[in-house]
Amino acid sequence: MTGFLDRLFRLRERGTDVRTELLAGVTTFLTMAYIVVVNPAILQPTGMPVAAIAAATCLSAFIACVLMGLIANVPIALAPGMGLNAYFTYTVVLGMNVPWQTALGCVFLSGVAFLLLTFAGIRQLIVQAIPRSLFAAVAAGIGLFLAFIGLHSAGIVVPHAGTVVALGNLSSPPTLVAILTLVLTAILQAWRVRGAILIGILAGTLAGWTAGLVQPQGTAYDLTALSATALQLDIGSALKIGGGGVGVGLIEIFFVFLFVDLFDNVGTLVAVTRRAGLARPDGSIPALRRILLADSTAAIVGSLAGTSTVVSYVESASGIAAGGRTGLTALVTGLMFLVALFAAPLVTAIPIAATAPALILVGGMMLGALAEIDWHDPEIAIPAFLTLIMIPLSFSIANGLSFGITAHAVLRLARGKAQRSEWLLYLLAVLFVLRFAYLTSSA
């Protein structure tokens, strides 16, 4: 069996083994297991049954991770995306009075568009058009993003009316558990202990149980719950949003799903492949077409199962930090989601205080990419800085890329360095400016 897995996933070629990949897959799952509970909570106001959403979340994540592992052989895990699920609920369903079945139809259409753009090579062209210096900035920006999410989840950093953010109550039980877990994991990493992040999560979970932080749900989710949302999408109604034929409402919804998913995934893809050492010296990504095909198919699978758009997760970096280098990591993560489908109470027994420290430390490790940026050249440094800072501060990878690419294009034009071969870069910059104008007018 080990020999088969070695040949299938090219383990020795990438300097890893089955044990390391299993450990990495479990680590990735534990850092993103919160989606099993959070996604149903966010989508519930649409009127979709909670049990059905949870089942769809687990099943779509399982299929998406298996697709990514087998088709692309990269350690990238997928699940219904945060942000897009909130847009699905509060803007599309509640804000525009669109039935959730119709909204699922919009998700399906955006997934099909992703697939067509991938087959046409357009998504690959977009990835290749991004300056290499921004790749490093995106990786580091996502690192700051992860660290900020971890600090907030741990209660170490909290919102504040006067200063935007402030130091939280470090004596509260959840925060104390998170701090102790952070210290333990950091010490284990300093001693180069394999599986330090996973050991830390398990120790934090034990501490959370002892402190009474966890209240698992009382019923497991199973496949029968899926019947309430699976294959309930209404594509015909989605095409008629706004009245008549293809309405303005559909274009607006479609554009948001398409844009955010595209550039969030580009950013995640760049960050995790660099962290895993899979990117080539020139910054290009091997098997890019297969990665994007798996990602596009996952979005379609999510809509069919009955959940909002499935995306690549930045938490994949935690598994990569644990040694994951191949698709076996993604496959293991997917299998864990399948188990979660039948054992949700066990998944919900992992307190956020136990997983938040992993995000903080992984985020810190991703900042090493900043050393690759020439900070003495303003033409490179300014777009890189805007990308770096806007990702965590706007809570969006897409926004960070938008600022960085637009700034890069403006500076190239201002210095008379624009080239015809860079036409896609300038087209993207124009689209980003139009996007910002639209967001401002609709705010």
C-alpha positions as CSV (number, residue, x, y, z in Angstrom):
1,M,0.0,0.0,0.0
2,T,2.8,2.4,0.9
3,G,4.5,1.7,-2.5
4,F,1.3,2.4,-4.3
5,L,0.8,5.7,-2.5
6,D,4.4,6.6,-3.2
7,R,4.0,6.1,-6.9
8,L,0.5,7.8,-7.1
9,F,1.5,10.9,-5.2
10,R,5.3,10.9,-5.9
11,L,6.1,11.1,-2.2
12,R,9.8,10.4,-2.3
13,E,10.2,12.8,-5.2
14,R,8.9,15.6,-3.0
15,G,10.8,14.6,0.1
16,T,7.9,13.3,2.1
17,D,6.3,10.0,3.3
18,V,2.9,8.5,4.1
19,R,3.2,9.3,7.9
20,T,4.0,12.9,7.3
21,E,1.2,13.3,4.8
22,L,-1.3,11.7,7.1
23,L,-0.2,14.0,9.9
24,A,-0.4,17.1,7.6
25,G,-3.9,16.1,6.4
26,V,-5.3,15.8,9.9
27,T,-3.6,19.1,10.9
28,T,-5.2,20.9,8.0
29,F,-8.6,19.4,8.8
30,L,-8.4,20.4,12.5
31,T,-7.6,24.0,11.6
32,M,-10.6,24.3,9.2
33,A,-13.0,22.0,11.0
34,Y,-14.8,25.1,12.3
35,I,-16.5,25.4,8.9
36,V,-18.7,22.4,9.8
37,V,-20.3,24.5,12.5
38,V,-19.9,28.0,11.2
39,N,-21.2,27.5,7.6
40,P,-24.6,26.3,8.8
41,A,-24.8,29.1,11.2
42,I,-24.2,31.7,8.4
43,L,-26.5,30.1,5.9
44,Q,-29.4,29.3,8.3
45,P,-31.1,32.7,7.9
46,T,-31.8,31.8,4.3
47,G,-34.3,29.2,5.4
48,M,-32.1,26.2,4.6
49,P,-32.2,23.5,7.2
50,V,-29.2,23.4,9.5
51,A,-28.7,19.7,9.3
52,A,-28.8,19.7,5.5
53,I,-26.3,22.6,5.3
54,A,-23.9,20.8,7.6
55,A,-24.2,17.6,5.6
56,A,-23.6,19.5,2.4
57,T,-20.6,21.3,3.9
58,C,-19.0,18.0,4.8
59,L,-19.8,16.2,1.6
60,S,-18.8,19.0,-0.7
61,A,-15.5,19.5,1.2
62,F,-14.8,15.7,1.0
63,I,-15.4,15.6,-2.8
64,A,-13.5,18.8,-3.4
65,C,-10.4,17.7,-1.4
66,V,-10.3,14.3,-3.1
67,L,-10.5,16.0,-6.5
68,M,-7.7,18.3,-5.7
69,G,-5.6,15.5,-4.3
70,L,-6.1,13.1,-7.1
71,I,-6.2,15.5,-10.1
72,A,-3.6,18.1,-9.1
73,N,-1.6,16.3,-6.4
74,V,-1.2,19.3,-4.2
75,P,-1.8,19.8,-0.5
76,I,-4.6,22.3,-0.9
77,A,-7.9,21.6,1.0
78,L,-11.3,23.1,0.0
79,A,-14.6,23.8,1.6
80,P,-17.4,26.3,1.4
81,G,-15.8,29.7,1.6
82,M,-16.1,32.2,4.4
83,G,-17.2,35.6,3.1
84,L,-18.9,34.2,0.1
85,N,-21.3,32.3,2.4
86,A,-22.2,35.6,4.1
87,Y,-22.6,37.3,0.7
88,F,-24.9,34.4,-0.3
89,T,-27.1,34.9,2.8
90,Y,-27.2,38.6,3.6
91,T,-26.8,40.2,0.2
92,V,-28.3,37.8,-2.3
93,V,-31.0,35.9,-0.3
94,L,-32.0,38.5,2.4
95,G,-30.9,41.7,0.7
96,M,-32.2,41.0,-2.8
97,N,-35.1,38.7,-1.8
98,V,-33.7,35.9,-3.9
99,P,-34.8,32.3,-2.9
100,W,-32.0,30.2,-1.7
101,Q,-32.7,27.7,-4.5
102,T,-32.1,30.5,-7.0
103,A,-29.0,31.6,-5.2
104,L,-27.6,28.1,-5.5
105,G,-28.3,28.3,-9.2
106,C,-26.1,31.4,-9.4
107,V,-23.3,29.5,-7.6
108,F,-23.7,26.7,-10.1
109,L,-23.4,29.1,-13.0
110,S,-20.3,30.8,-11.6
111,G,-18.8,27.3,-11.2
112,V,-19.5,26.5,-14.8
113,A,-18.0,29.8,-15.9
114,F,-14.8,29.0,-13.8
115,L,-14.6,25.7,-15.6
116,L,-15.0,27.3,-19.1
117,L,-12.4,30.0,-18.3
118,T,-10.0,27.3,-17.1
119,F,-10.5,25.2,-20.3
120,A,-9.9,28.4,-22.3
121,G,-6.7,29.1,-20.4
122,I,-7.9,32.5,-19.2
123,R,-7.5,31.7,-15.5
124,Q,-4.0,30.5,-16.2
125,L,-3.2,33.7,-18.1
126,I,-4.4,35.8,-15.1
127,V,-2.2,33.9,-12.7
128,Q,0.8,34.3,-15.1
129,A,0.1,38.1,-15.5
130,I,0.5,38.8,-11.8
131,P,4.0,40.2,-11.1
132,R,6.3,37.8,-9.3
133,S,7.0,40.4,-6.5
134,L,3.2,40.4,-5.8
135,F,3.3,36.7,-5.3
136,A,5.6,37.1,-2.3
137,A,3.4,39.9,-1.0
138,V,0.3,37.8,-1.3
139,A,1.9,34.9,0.5
140,A,3.0,37.2,3.4
141,G,-0.3,39.1,3.3
142,I,-2.2,35.9,3.8
143,G,0.2,35.1,6.6
144,L,-0.8,38.3,8.4
145,F,-4.4,37.5,7.6
146,L,-4.1,34.1,9.2
147,A,-2.3,35.5,12.2
148,F,-4.9,38.2,12.7
149,I,-7.8,35.7,12.4
150,G,-6.0,33.5,15.0
151,L,-5.3,36.4,17.4
152,H,-9.0,37.5,17.2
153,S,-10.3,33.9,17.5
154,A,-8.1,33.4,20.6
155,G,-9.4,36.6,22.2
156,I,-5.9,38.1,22.3
157,V,-7.0,40.9,20.0
158,V,-10.5,42.3,20.2
159,P,-12.5,45.1,18.5
160,H,-12.3,48.6,20.1
161,A,-14.4,51.7,19.3
162,G,-11.6,54.1,19.9
163,T,-8.5,52.3,18.6
164,V,-10.2,49.8,16.1
165,V,-8.5,46.9,17.9
166,A,-7.1,46.4,21.4
167,L,-5.7,43.8,23.7
168,G,-8.3,41.4,24.9
169,N,-8.9,40.0,28.4
170,L,-6.0,37.6,28.8
171,S,-7.4,36.1,31.9
172,S,-10.6,34.7,30.3
173,P,-10.6,30.9,30.1
174,P,-10.7,30.6,26.2
175,T,-7.8,33.1,25.9
176,L,-5.8,31.4,28.6
177,V,-6.2,28.1,26.8
178,A,-5.2,29.7,23.5
179,I,-2.1,31.3,25.1
180,L,-0.9,28.1,26.8
181,T,-1.5,26.2,23.5
182,L,0.5,28.9,21.6
183,V,3.4,28.7,24.0
184,L,3.4,24.9,24.0
185,T,3.3,24.7,20.2
186,A,6.0,27.4,19.8
187,I,8.3,25.4,22.2
188,L,7.7,22.2,20.3
189,Q,8.5,24.0,17.0
190,A,11.7,25.5,18.5
191,W,12.8,21.9,19.4
192,R,12.0,20.8,15.8
193,V,9.4,18.3,17.0
194,R,7.5,16.7,14.1
195,G,3.8,17.2,14.3
196,A,4.2,20.2,16.7
197,I,1.1,21.9,15.4
198,L,-1.1,18.8,15.7
199,I,0.2,18.1,19.2
200,G,-0.6,21.6,20.1
201,I,-4.1,21.4,18.8
202,L,-4.8,18.1,20.6
203,A,-3.3,19.5,23.8
204,G,-5.4,22.7,23.5
205,T,-8.5,20.6,22.9
206,L,-7.8,18.6,26.1
207,A,-7.3,21.9,28.0
208,G,-10.5,23.3,26.4
209,W,-12.5,20.2,27.6
210,T,-11.1,20.6,31.1
211,A,-12.0,24.3,31.1
212,G,-15.5,23.5,29.9
213,L,-15.2,25.5,26.7
214,V,-16.8,23.0,24.4
215,Q,-20.5,22.2,23.9
216,P,-20.7,19.6,21.2
217,Q,-24.0,19.3,19.2
218,G,-26.1,16.4,20.3
219,T,-26.9,14.9,16.9
220,A,-24.8,13.7,14.1
221,Y,-25.3,14.7,10.5
222,D,-25.9,12.0,8.0
223,L,-26.5,11.6,4.3
224,T,-30.3,11.6,4.7
225,A,-30.2,15.2,5.8
226,L,-28.9,16.2,2.3
227,S,-32.2,15.6,0.7
228,A,-33.4,19.0,1.9
229,T,-30.8,20.9,-0.1
230,A,-29.1,18.5,-2.6
231,L,-30.1,19.1,-6.2
232,Q,-32.5,21.8,-5.1
233,L,-30.8,24.6,-7.1
234,D,-33.0,26.5,-9.6
235,I,-30.9,27.5,-12.6
236,G,-33.8,28.7,-14.6
237,S,-34.8,31.2,-12.0
238,A,-31.2,32.3,-11.6
239,L,-31.0,33.3,-15.3
240,K,-34.1,35.5,-14.9
241,I,-33.1,37.5,-11.8
242,G,-34.0,41.1,-12.6
243,G,-36.8,40.2,-15.0
244,G,-37.0,39.2,-18.6
245,G,-34.0,37.3,-19.9
246,V,-30.6,37.5,-18.2
247,G,-31.2,40.4,-15.7
248,V,-28.9,43.0,-14.2
249,G,-29.4,41.3,-10.8
250,L,-27.9,38.0,-12.1
251,I,-24.9,39.9,-13.6
252,E,-24.2,41.6,-10.3
253,I,-24.4,38.3,-8.3
254,F,-22.5,36.4,-10.9
255,F,-19.7,39.0,-11.0
256,V,-19.2,39.0,-7.2
257,F,-19.1,35.1,-7.0
258,L,-16.8,35.0,-10.0
259,F,-14.5,37.8,-9.0
260,V,-14.1,37.0,-5.3
261,D,-13.6,33.3,-5.8
262,L,-11.2,33.8,-8.7
263,F,-8.8,36.2,-6.9
264,D,-9.2,34.7,-3.5
265,N,-8.2,31.3,-5.0
266,V,-5.3,32.8,-7.0
267,G,-4.0,34.3,-3.8
268,T,-4.4,31.1,-1.8
269,L,-2.9,29.1,-4.6
270,V,0.2,31.3,-4.8
271,A,0.7,31.3,-1.0
272,V,0.3,27.6,-0.4
273,T,2.3,26.4,-3.4
274,R,5.2,28.7,-2.4
275,R,5.0,27.5,1.2
276,A,5.1,23.9,0.0
277,G,8.1,24.5,-2.2
278,L,6.1,23.5,-5.3
279,A,6.5,26.7,-7.2
280,R,9.3,26.9,-9.9
281,P,12.3,29.3,-9.5
282,D,10.5,31.8,-11.8
283,G,7.4,31.7,-9.6
284,S,5.3,29.7,-12.0
285,I,3.1,26.9,-10.6
286,P,3.4,23.4,-12.0
287,A,0.1,21.6,-12.8
288,L,-1.7,24.9,-12.7
289,R,-4.4,23.8,-15.1
290,R,-5.2,20.7,-13.1
291,I,-5.4,22.7,-9.9
292,L,-7.8,25.2,-11.4
293,L,-9.9,22.3,-13.0
294,A,-10.3,20.7,-9.6
295,D,-11.2,24.1,-8.0
296,S,-13.8,24.8,-10.7
297,T,-15.4,21.4,-10.4
298,A,-15.5,21.9,-6.6
299,A,-17.6,25.0,-7.0
300,I,-20.1,23.1,-9.1
301,V,-20.2,20.2,-6.6
302,G,-20.9,22.6,-3.8
303,S,-24.0,24.1,-5.5
304,L,-25.3,20.6,-6.3
305,A,-24.8,19.4,-2.7
306,G,-26.6,22.5,-1.4
307,T,-24.1,25.0,-0.1
308,S,-22.4,28.3,-1.1
309,T,-19.2,28.4,-3.2
310,V,-16.5,25.9,-2.4
311,V,-13.0,27.5,-2.4
312,S,-9.4,26.7,-1.6
313,Y,-8.6,27.4,2.1
314,V,-5.6,29.4,3.3
315,E,-5.7,27.0,6.4
316,S,-4.0,24.5,4.0
317,A,-0.8,26.3,5.1
318,S,-1.1,24.6,8.5
319,G,-0.8,21.2,6.9
320,I,2.0,22.3,4.7
321,A,3.8,23.6,7.8
322,A,3.4,20.1,9.3
323,G,5.2,18.6,6.3
324,G,2.4,18.1,3.7
325,R,3.7,18.2,0.1
326,T,1.4,16.2,-2.0
327,G,-2.2,15.5,-2.8
328,L,-2.3,12.8,-0.2
329,T,-2.5,15.6,2.4
330,A,-5.7,16.9,0.7
331,L,-7.1,13.4,0.3
332,V,-6.7,12.8,4.1
333,T,-8.3,16.1,4.9
334,G,-11.2,15.1,2.6
335,L,-11.6,11.7,4.3
336,M,-11.7,13.5,7.7
337,F,-14.6,15.6,6.4
338,L,-16.4,12.4,5.3
339,V,-16.0,11.1,8.9
340,A,-17.3,14.4,10.2
341,L,-20.4,13.9,8.2
342,F,-21.3,11.1,10.6
343,A,-19.6,12.4,13.7
344,A,-20.2,16.2,13.8
345,P,-20.3,16.3,17.6
346,L,-16.7,15.1,17.7
347,V,-15.7,17.9,15.3
348,T,-17.5,20.5,17.3
349,A,-15.6,19.3,20.3
350,I,-12.5,21.0,19.0
351,P,-12.5,24.5,20.6
352,I,-11.4,27.5,18.6
353,A,-8.9,28.3,21.3
354,A,-7.1,25.1,20.3
355,T,-6.8,25.9,16.6
356,A,-6.3,29.6,16.8
357,P,-2.6,29.3,17.9
358,A,-1.9,27.2,14.8
359,L,-3.1,30.0,12.6
360,I,-1.0,32.5,14.4
361,L,2.2,30.5,14.1
362,V,1.6,29.4,10.5
363,G,0.9,33.0,9.6
364,G,4.2,34.1,11.1
365,M,6.1,31.5,9.2
366,M,4.6,32.7,5.9
367,L,6.2,36.2,6.4
368,G,9.5,34.8,5.3
369,A,8.4,35.5,1.7
370,L,8.9,39.2,2.4
371,A,12.7,38.7,2.1
372,E,12.2,38.1,-1.7
373,I,10.9,41.6,-2.3
374,D,13.2,44.4,-3.2
375,W,12.1,47.0,-0.6
376,H,14.6,49.6,-1.9
377,D,12.8,49.9,-5.3
378,P,9.6,51.9,-4.8
379,E,8.2,50.6,-8.1
380,I,8.2,47.1,-6.5
381,A,7.9,48.0,-2.9
382,I,4.7,50.2,-3.0
383,P,2.5,47.7,-4.8
384,A,3.9,44.9,-2.6
385,F,3.2,46.9,0.5
386,L,-0.4,47.7,-0.5
387,T,-1.0,44.0,-1.3
388,L,0.5,43.0,2.0
389,I,-1.4,45.4,4.2
390,M,-4.8,45.4,2.5
391,I,-5.3,41.6,2.7
392,P,-5.6,41.6,6.6
393,L,-7.1,45.1,7.0
394,S,-9.8,44.6,4.4
395,F,-10.3,41.0,5.3
396,S,-10.0,40.0,1.7
397,I,-7.3,38.4,-0.4
398,A,-9.1,39.8,-3.5
399,N,-8.9,43.4,-2.3
400,G,-5.2,43.0,-1.5
401,L,-4.5,41.8,-5.1
402,S,-6.7,44.5,-6.5
403,F,-4.7,47.3,-4.8
404,G,-1.4,45.7,-5.6
405,I,-2.0,45.1,-9.3
406,T,-3.6,48.5,-9.8
407,A,-0.7,50.2,-8.1
408,H,1.8,48.2,-10.1
409,A,0.1,49.1,-13.4
410,V,-0.1,52.8,-12.5
411,L,3.6,53.0,-11.6
412,R,4.6,51.2,-14.8
413,L,2.6,53.6,-16.8
414,A,3.9,56.7,-14.9
415,R,7.5,55.6,-15.6
416,G,6.9,54.9,-19.2
417,K,7.7,51.2,-18.8
418,A,4.4,49.8,-20.1
419,Q,4.7,46.9,-22.6
420,R,2.3,45.4,-25.0
421,S,3.0,41.9,-23.6
422,E,1.6,43.2,-20.3
423,W,-1.8,44.0,-21.7
424,L,-3.7,41.6,-19.4
425,L,-2.1,43.3,-16.3
426,Y,-3.5,46.7,-17.4
427,L,-6.9,45.2,-18.3
428,L,-7.1,43.7,-14.8
429,A,-6.2,47.1,-13.3
430,V,-9.0,48.8,-15.2
431,L,-11.4,46.1,-14.1
432,F,-10.3,46.6,-10.5
433,V,-10.9,50.3,-10.7
434,L,-14.4,49.7,-12.1
435,R,-15.0,47.2,-9.3
436,F,-14.0,49.7,-6.7
437,A,-16.3,52.3,-8.3
438,Y,-19.2,49.9,-8.3
439,L,-18.5,49.0,-4.6
440,T,-18.4,52.7,-3.7
441,S,-21.7,53.5,-5.6
442,S,-23.5,50.5,-4.1
443,A,-22.3,51.1,-0.5
